[in-house]
Amino acid sequence: MRTLPDLPVTAALPALLKALENQGKAVLVAPPGAGKTTLAPLALLDAPWLGAGKILLLEPRRLAARAAARRMAELLGEEVGGTVGYAMRMERRVSAATRILVVTEGVLARTVLDDPELPGISAILFDEFHERSLDGDFGLALALDVQGALRPDLRLLVMSATLDGARVAKLLGDAPVIESQGRSFPVEIRYDERPAGMPVEDAMARAIRDALVAEPGSVLAFLPGQREIERTAERLEGRLGTDVDIAPLYGMLDGKAQDAAIKPARPGRRKVVLATSIAETSITIDGVRVVIDSGLSRLPKYEPATGLTRLETVRVSRASADQRAGRAGRTQPGVAIRLWRAEQTAALPAFTPPEILEADLSSLVLDCAAFGVADPSSLAFLDPPPAPALAEARALLADLDAIDPAGRLTPAGEAMRKLALPVRLAHMVAEAAKDDHALPAAELAVLVTERGLGGDSVDLERRLIRFRSEHGPRATAARQLAERLARQAERSRIAPHPYPLPVKNGERESSTLASPSPRPSRGEGKGEGRRGLPDNPTTAGALLIHAWPDRVAKARGARGRFVLANGSGAMLDAANSLSGEAFLVVADLQGKAQNARIAAAAPISVVEIREALGARIVKQVDSSFDPEKRAVRVRETERLGAIVFSERMLPPPTGAEADRAILDALRAHGLALLPLSRETETLRHRLQWLHRGLGAPWPDVSEEALLASLDDWLAPFLRGEASFQRIDAGILHAGLMSLAPHELQRRIASLAPTHFDAPSGSRIPIRYDGEWPVLAIRVQELFGLDSHPSIVGGTVPLTLELLSPAHRPIQTTRDLPGFWRGSWADVRADMRGRYPKHVWPEDPISAEATARAKPRVK
């Protein structure tokens, strides 16, 4: 048994070893500083079940992986790369003697997919599992599946500082939960609320200056992202003591800069570390006794509706706030200053949401398909992946030809999976390999996934040029990674296979655990000159379009404003050189979908767009109605989604096409477009009244019914002219009449006559636009009539609107004899005074009807 330092977790190690020996699974819950990350793997080296196998220790971040490997190697008195090594995307320190291999979480999934039996691996340890990254959740789900089906001897250990251990233990089949008490120094919590409207970098800079005056020791300040870190550093520059060093710490820094940030301050000096949430767990920065917490964090949030993943600045969770505060008490008593009110702490969410609930799941679905799992929900996830995000991921992968309709991996999907890139970028590199442009595509993919390489320009073409000439270990490692990816893509292009093929040990270059290939010398092999070198150039935009065909952007309106093919809006600063381009391919957007800021893009020409996406460009002919000219206009457009490439007006349609256009315009705008004559309107009202009163087979001629039956009553009478002005009113009358059966058409006149023959000799029209037929008539024209006017054989009385000589309403009645004998006297008295030239007899029944005034006296 090797000798290990006495740390708080030491007391829990015997129970942990026993649980893994007997049950093969365990959960270790230990607070920060307990020593779980370093002592647990070292303690397992002497376990009898380990044999010659390796221990995989999974860390959520590269910084933590390097730090853990260094600390374990130091405890063994060795250099990293001996018993303890590490491997990650662009860096590895491994040898034949390595027994503990520290890797980032994404490596495990690729290792399992390359060989599900995991030969040579005896235990997998998931550290800081409470961070709930997508890779961590997926890795555990795969490991449980492998353990249950192929490797019952495989040991699994989940370790965390702030986690519901019982819930994880249940996922692991009621695995034992071992808890360790931490050992930390007391931390005083203080609150210094950031004033409303004050930028977080201003508040942080002020708090740091005050803390350096009031407290000894170094300072660890938590900010949401790189931009705020850089602005805070600017505000502190030259305003601190000469013995204070400022060290930024965020994910996109190269490894050397990150390692420098976590080293203790030099003797006699103090350090201010400006960090993102990267510094919450897994690492200890010696000398820090003051933590200043902005209370903010930046998390990725995927929007299935737009296909965009945006970084959203949110309040930290209570668990994160506690983790941050605990950094101040790792090596001595400390102070944690929170830039919010004390009572606001209770309102913080308990935990950070698991990434699986917020992330783009396309890579997860692709990897599951490679594992033979069509439905990721069938795996053992602590939180199942959301159905809408899975559906969106499947749609994207199907669009990229990566999976078939049954969810199985296609040859193209297998080629993409081997590239260890997000699916869109993997598709870009695989497509580029078909045209011998694998290397520039791979370089672009590395630029997009490794921020900071090639500078910070929005223009990826410029960044690519600068990246190729950059010196330094990170740039060199990135170029070597791009070359490995390009070679893998070219091999997949030469011999694609629908399913993973067995490979010999040492040949798995698609896996991050594989040994890095040496960088080929220029000119090596006949294919070297084809990979985007000057003899066969290609633009960044022409490559990126295969990753983001839905993010081709066209300039619109003001300079720097663009519309994307997916319908979203985006913008650039008008001073940016790209803002004057006609077309871009956008690789990165930040902010809301309709007002997003373009963070990375490349120009592209129309010719390149047509060459790459010709099959997606749709030429369509649309008909629209011009209300001013009352005519149908035809426009031909070429479009890629929401982007219109060209449009032109076509001659008006004729024949059957014109008739269809007329019918479509009516369905869109209603019957008011038709030039209905008064006679036709009256016919429609008469038919509708008969339908209401008698029902079928009298036709329903309401607007809804007529629009629904245009093909029956109007289409047969149209003459192939796409203008409403050229529709003859007569054909509308004939069309409406055709709706009534032939035997009923002759009865319309008798059942619903158009006019009433008044006693005065006038023919007065009858209105049928209301519930009952209405006859509006001057009262003098009904003198002498002692029966009420009616239709339908005297069964339906007309509603009389009795009018004055000036055609103004006097009274409405459905009982004319009653009116004569009742209220006529009052009406007569009133009308005589108003219209003295007209006849107003006391007895209208015996008077002669007239349409005239009194004859003039000669």
C-alpha positions, 0 to 999 in steps of 0.5 A: 500500500502506497503512502498518501497524504492525510486529507479529509477524504482519506478516512472515506477511502477504505469504504470506497475501496470496499464498495468498488470491490464488492459492487463495482459502483459507488458515489463519493460526495466530498466538499471542495478541498477534501482531496477526492480528485487526487487521492481517490484515483491514487488509492485505486492503484493498489486495488486487486481488481485493477490488475494491469488495467488503467483508471480513467479520470474524467474532468469537465475542463482541460484546466482541471485535467492538467492540474489534477494530473500534475498534483497526482504526479507530484504526490508520487514524486514523478513527472506527468506522463509517468504513472499519471498522464493526461490527454485532451483535444490538443495536448497529451502527456502519456507513456507506456507506464501510465496507469491513471489517465486524466481526460476531459469528459468528451473523450470517454464517449469517443473511446466507447464508440471506437471499442465498446469493450474498453480494453485495458480500462478497469475503472472510470471515475467521473469527477465534479459530476455536479456540473452536469455537462452533456458530455459527463451525463452521456459518458456515464450513460454509456459507461453504465450500458457497457458495464451492464452488457459487456464489462461487468468487471468495469468499476464506476465511481461518480464524485461530486462536491454538491450533488444529490448523492441518493439520486445518482446512486439510484441511477447506478442501481442503488450504489453505495454513497460514501460521504467525506467531510471536508476541511476548510477554513472559516469564510466570512460572507460580505455583501456589497450590492452593485448599484443599478445601471453600473456595469459589472466590470466597473463594480468589480474593479471598485470592489477589487481595489477596496479589497486589496486595501482592506485585506491581505492575500491574493484575490479571486474574482468571478466574472461571467465571461472573457469580455468582462474579464478584459474590461475589468483588467483595463480598469485595474491597469495602473491603479493597483500597487506595484506588488500586484499582478493581474492574471486572467483565467478563462477557457479560451486561454492557452494552457500555459496562461491558464497554468500561470494563473493558478500558480501561487503569487511570487514571494512578496507579491499579490495576485488578482485572478479574474476568472470565469466559472472555470475556477469554481471547482477542481483547482486550488489557487494558493494564496487566495483568501479573498473571493469577489463574486459578481453573481453572474455566469454565462451559460449556453442556451440552445433554441430549437426554433432557430437552430442557434446556441447563444450564450446567456448571462444568468444569475449563478445558482446557490450551489455555485455561489457556495462553491465560489465562496469556498475558494477563499477558505481552501488554505486559510481563513478568508473573505467572500464578497458578493456583489448583491444584497444578502436577501437576494441569495435565497432567490437564486436557483438551487443548482445550475440546470443540467446542460442536457436540458438546454443544449443542442443534442445533434452530436449526442444523437449522432454518437448514439446512432454510432452506438446502435441506439436510435433513441437516446432516451433509452439510455440511463440519463439522470435527466432524460433529453428533451423530446423537442431538442431530440427531434430538432437534432434528428432533423438536422442529422437527416438533412446532413445525410448523417442518419437514415429514416430509422435513425441508423448511422449512414456512411456519411454519418460515420465519416462525420463521427470519426472527426471528433467535431460538432456535427455541422463542422464535421459535415463541412470537413467531410464535404471538403474532403470530396473536393480535396479541401480537407485541410483548410476546412479542418483549420476552420473547424479548429478556429471555430471551436478554439476561440482566440486562435488567429486573433479575434476578428469577426472575419474568419478568412482573415483569422485563418490567414493569421492562424497559419503563420502564428507561433506558440504551442497552442497554435502549433497544436491546433495546426497539428490537430487540423492536419489529423482531422484532414487525414481522417476525413480523406481516409473516410472519403476513400473508403466509407463504411456504414458501420464502425470498422475494427481497427488495430491498436495505435490506428485510432486517430479519430479518438483523442486517446490516440497518439498524435500523428507527426506533422507531415512535411510540406509536399509529403504525398500527392494529396498534400498539394490538394488540401487548400494550398495555393494550387487549389484555393478555396474561400472560407465562405465556400467551406463554411456553407457546408456547415451552416447552409441555413446561416447564409446571410444577405445584406438588407437595408442599412449597412451591417444589417443582414437576413439569414436563410433561416429567417433570422436577422443579424447585424454587424458594426457598420465600421466592420469590413464585412458589413459591406459584403453582399453575402456572408456565411455566419458561423457564430451569433450572439444575442437574440435570434431576431437581433443577433450580433454576428461574432464570426463569419466569412464572405461568400459569392453568389456563384459559390452559394449556387455551386454549393446549395444549388439543390436547395435554391428554389425557383417559384412563381407566385401570383398576387392580387393587385387591389388597385388594378384589380388584376392578378400579377405574377412574379418569379423568384429564386430563393434560399429560405428567406433570402431572395436572389432574384425576382422578375414580373411575368406576363399575366396568366391566361387560360386555366392558370388565369382562372386558378389565379382568380379563384385563389385571389377570391379565397384570399380576399373575399367576394368583394372583388367580384363585380356583382351587379344589383341584379346579381346581388338581389339574386344572391339574397333571394336564394339565401332567403329561400335556403334559410326558410326552406333548406336544401336543395335551395343552395347556401350562398353565404360568403363562406359557402360560395368561397368553398364552392368556387370550383362548382359555380364560378370556375365553369363560367370563367374565360381565362382572363386574370383580371376582375375588371374583365369578368362579365356580370352576366356570368356571375348571375349565371353562376349563382343561378346554376347552384339551384337545381334546374327544376327550382330555377323556374320557381324562384320568381314565384316564391321570391319575386323581385318586385311588388306591383303597387296599387299606384302602378309602380313596380317596387323592388323587394329586398331579401337581405334581412331575416324577412323580405322588406318592401320600402314604399311611399305610403300614398302608393298603398292607398286603397289597399285593405290587405297586407302585401305578401309573397309565397301564395300569401303565406309570407307577409312583407315587412313594409317600410312606409316612407314619406314623399321624401323617402324618409321612414314613417313607420314599419309594419307587418299589418297594413289594415291595422295601420290604416285604422290605428296610427294613420291619423297621427301620421296624417296630422304630422305629414300634412304640415310637412308635405302640404302639396301631397294628398293625406286623406282621412280614409286611406282605404277608400282613397286612390293610390298615387305616386304624385303630389296634388295637381297644380291649380290653374 
